[in-house]
């Protein structure tokens, strides 16, 4: 029993030390220019540790980089997931999510650049979580509005959500990397939000739904006779 207690304390210590190292890495990246190389020694100094201690918690530099990317995506996910909800109008929902993403990227350009250098592993996992949340509200909206989808159409909701998230990632990644960075972030948010709405609206019209994106979703619910709102 005592051994189990010591192991639990040791495991907790390792988890805390690992988090300390990853937080230090984010601080180092945040102080660097976008695309600038950073070194393990900088991370160790930021964390107040010896360089050898850092490598006790990671297999090698590649393992450390994967963990840093995962840590960055965890932070972005924590920001975005609360914004993925059915509250507000369709336009407000889309703009709320896109604005949160763009604001985060503007605040953390170097971290974003480092995270998306490899669109696999942590980035893929983070995108999957975000797309899963987006797919969830699309499915909820489908249930609310009542269009009749066949099995194939329902099966494509998830790939469509991943496509929307992937397109947003790619658009913002390209925008943040350009010098000069134009247009302004507010214009990017507006145009990207409109592009996403155009895609969703096109699908809605296929099912006979004419949706006013400036109406609260609650006002788009089917009427008491079960007819979808139009």
BADO-591622 format. One record per residue (C-alpha): x negated, y negated, z; residue number from 1. Coordinates in steps of 0.2 Angstrom, whole numbers. Layout:
N
R    c1    c2    c3 resi
R     X     Y     Z  NUM
...
***
This chain:
230
R    c1    c2    c3 resi
R     0     0     0    1
R   -14   -12     5    2
R   -23    -7   -12    3
R    -7   -12   -21    4
R    -7   -29   -12    5
R   -25   -32   -17    6
R   -22   -28   -35    7
R    -6   -39   -35    8
R   -17   -53   -28    9
R   -31   -50   -41   10
R   -18   -49   -55   11
R   -11   -65   -50   12
R   -28   -73   -48   13
R   -32   -68   -66   14
R   -16   -74   -73   15
R   -19   -91   -65   16
R   -37   -92   -71   17
R   -31   -88   -88   18
R   -18  -101   -88   19
R   -31  -113   -81   20
R   -42  -109   -96   21
R   -28  -111  -109   22
R   -23  -128  -101   23
R   -41  -134  -102   24
R   -41  -128  -121   25
R   -26  -139  -125   26
R   -34  -154  -116   27
R   -50  -152  -126   28
R   -40  -150  -142   29
R   -29  -165  -138   30
R   -45  -176  -136   31
R   -52  -170  -153   32
R   -48  -176  -170   33
R   -37  -166  -181   34
R   -47  -151  -188   35
R   -62  -155  -178   36
R   -71  -139  -171   37
R   -71  -137  -153   38
R   -82  -125  -142   39
R   -80  -113  -128   40
R   -92  -123  -118   41
R   -81  -138  -119   42
R   -66  -128  -113   43
R   -76  -121   -98   44
R   -82  -139   -93   45
R   -64  -145   -94   46
R   -58  -131   -83   47
R   -73  -133   -71   48
R   -79  -115   -75   49
R   -95  -107   -81   50
R   -94  -101   -99   51
R   -96   -83   -94   52
R   -81   -84   -83   53
R   -70   -89   -99   54
R   -76   -73  -108   55
R   -71   -62   -93   56
R   -53   -66   -97   57
R   -54   -64  -116   58
R   -62   -51  -127   59
R   -71   -63  -139   60
R   -68   -80  -147   61
R   -55   -73  -159   62
R   -45   -67  -144   63
R   -47   -84  -135   64
R   -41   -93  -151   65
R   -26   -81  -152   66
R   -21   -85  -134   67
R   -23  -104  -137   68
R   -12  -103  -152   69
R     1   -93  -142   70
R     0  -106  -128   71
R     3  -121  -140   72
R    18  -112  -148   73
R    25  -108  -130   74
R    24  -127  -127   75
R    33  -131  -143   76
R    46  -118  -140   77
R    50  -125  -123   78
R    53  -141  -131   79
R    64  -135  -145   80
R    74  -121  -138   81
R    85  -133  -126   82
R    89  -143  -142   83
R    96  -128  -151   84
R   114  -129  -146   85
R   131  -132  -153   86
R   133  -149  -144   87
R   138  -164  -155   88
R   141  -165  -174   89
R   133  -155  -187   90
R   122  -170  -191   91
R   117  -173  -173   92
R   113  -155  -170   93
R   101  -154  -186   94
R    93  -171  -182   95
R    91  -167  -164   96
R    81  -151  -167   97
R    71  -159  -181   98
R    67  -175  -171   99
R    61  -165  -156  100
R    49  -155  -168  101
R    42  -170  -177  102
R    40  -180  -160  103
R    30  -165  -153  104
R    19  -164  -168  105
R    16  -183  -168  106
R    11  -182  -150  107
R     0  -166  -153  108
R    -7  -167  -171  109
R   -23  -158  -167  110
R   -14  -144  -157  111
R    -1  -141  -171  112
R   -15  -141  -184  113
R   -25  -128  -174  114
R    -9  -117  -171  115
R    -3  -116  -189  116
R   -20  -112  -196  117
R   -16   -94  -196  118
R     3   -91  -199  119
R     2   -74  -191  120
R     2   -68  -173  121
R     7   -81  -161  122
R    13   -93  -174  123
R    24   -80  -182  124
R    30   -75  -165  125
R    34   -93  -160  126
R    43   -96  -177  127
R    53   -80  -174  128
R    59   -86  -157  129
R    64  -103  -164  130
R    72   -95  -179  131
R    81   -83  -168  132
R    89   -97  -158  133
R    94  -106  -175  134
R   101   -90  -181  135
R   111   -89  -165  136
R   119  -106  -168  137
R   123  -102  -186  138
R   131   -86  -181  139
R   141   -95  -167  140
R   147  -108  -180  141
R   152   -95  -192  142
R   163   -87  -178  143
R   170  -104  -174  144
R   174  -109  -192  145
R   180   -92  -197  146
R   174   -89  -215  147
R   175   -71  -221  148
R   158   -64  -223  149
R   154   -47  -230  150
R   141   -36  -222  151
R   127   -42  -234  152
R   131   -60  -231  153
R   130   -58  -212  154
R   114   -48  -214  155
R   106   -63  -222  156
R   110   -75  -208  157
R    94   -70  -199  158
R    82   -72  -215  159
R    91   -88  -219  160
R    87   -95  -202  161
R    69   -90  -203  162
R    68   -98  -220  163
R    75  -115  -213  164
R    62  -114  -199  165
R    48  -110  -211  166
R    53  -124  -223  167
R    53  -136  -208  168
R    36  -130  -202  169
R    28  -131  -219  170
R    36  -149  -223  171
R    30  -156  -206  172
R    13  -148  -207  173
R    10  -156  -224  174
R    16  -173  -219  175
R     6  -173  -203  176
R   -10  -168  -213  177
R    -9  -182  -226  178
R   -19  -198  -225  179
R   -11  -211  -224  180
R     3  -202  -216  181
R    19  -208  -225  182
R    33  -210  -224  183
R    37  -215  -206  184
R    42  -201  -195  185
R    60  -207  -194  186
R    61  -206  -213  187
R    54  -188  -213  188
R    67  -183  -200  189
R    81  -191  -210  190
R    76  -183  -227  191
R    72  -166  -219  192
R    88  -165  -209  193
R    98  -170  -225  194
R    89  -156  -235  195
R    94  -143  -222  196
R   112  -149  -222  197
R   113  -148  -241  198
R   108  -130  -240  199
R   120  -126  -226  200
R   134  -136  -234  201
R   131  -127  -251  202
R   134  -110  -242  203
R   149  -117  -233  204
R   158  -122  -249  205
R   155  -105  -255  206
R   167   -99  -242  207
R   180  -113  -245  208
R   174  -124  -231  209
R   172  -142  -233  210
R   164  -148  -217  211
R   162  -166  -212  212
R   144  -166  -204  213
R   149  -182  -194  214
R   163  -173  -185  215
R   160  -165  -168  216
R   160  -146  -170  217
R   175  -145  -158  218
R   185  -154  -171  219
R   181  -141  -184  220
R   188  -126  -175  221
R   202  -116  -183  222
R   219  -123  -180  223
R   231  -113  -169  224
R   238  -103  -184  225
R   221   -96  -187  226
R   217  -106  -203  227
R   199  -112  -204  228
R   196  -131  -203  229
R   192  -140  -219  230
***
